[in-house]
């Protein structure tokens, strides 16, 4: 169960990048995948811009990042 939903801040950028990299790495092994490749899509600059525009929400669960929306 999600504990909270917050807007990401620039302070969150490192963990957001780690999260998306892990998602991309996992999807690479899936049978059906959107073929995301971290550094191409998404990339750090794109995530930074979404954060600056308050377009990226983080779902937190048990103190950890469960989802990025």
C-alpha positions in Angstrom: 0.0 0.0 0.0 1.3 3.4 -0.9 2.1 5.6 2.1 2.3 8.9 0.3 2.4 10.6 -3.0 4.7 13.6 -3.3 6.1 15.8 -6.0 9.7 15.0 -6.7 12.3 17.6 -5.9 15.8 18.1 -7.4 17.1 16.4 -4.2 15.3 13.3 -5.3 16.9 13.2 -8.8 19.6 10.7 -7.9 17.1 8.1 -6.5 14.7 8.8 -9.4 17.5 8.1 -11.8 18.4 4.8 -10.0 14.7 3.9 -10.0 14.3 4.4 -13.7 17.6 2.7 -14.5 16.4 -0.4 -12.5 13.1 -0.3 -14.3 14.8 -0.1 -17.7 17.2 -2.9 -16.7 14.2 -5.1 -15.7 12.2 -4.4 -18.8 15.1 -5.4 -21.0 14.6 -9.0 -19.8 10.8 -8.9 -20.2 9.2 -10.6 -23.2 7.1 -7.5 -24.0 8.8 -4.2 -23.3 8.7 -0.6 -24.4 12.4 -0.9 -25.1 13.4 1.9 -22.7 17.2 2.4 -22.4 18.2 4.7 -19.6 20.3 7.5 -21.0 18.3 7.5 -24.2 14.8 7.4 -22.8 14.4 8.3 -20.2 17.6 10.3 -19.4 18.7 12.4 -16.4 18.1 15.8 -18.1 14.6 14.8 -19.1 13.8 13.7 -15.5 15.3 16.9 -14.2 13.0 18.9 -16.4 10.0 17.0 -15.3 10.9 17.7 -11.7 11.5 21.4 -12.4 8.0 21.6 -14.0 6.4 19.7 -11.0 5.4 16.9 -13.5 6.9 14.0 -11.6 5.2 12.4 -8.6 6.8 9.8 -6.4 4.8 7.1 -4.6 6.5 6.2 -1.4 5.9 2.9 0.4 7.7 1.9 3.6 10.2 4.7 3.2 11.2 3.5 -0.3 10.3 4.6 -3.8 7.5 2.3 -5.1 6.6 4.2 -8.3 7.2 7.4 -10.3 4.3 8.9 -12.1 
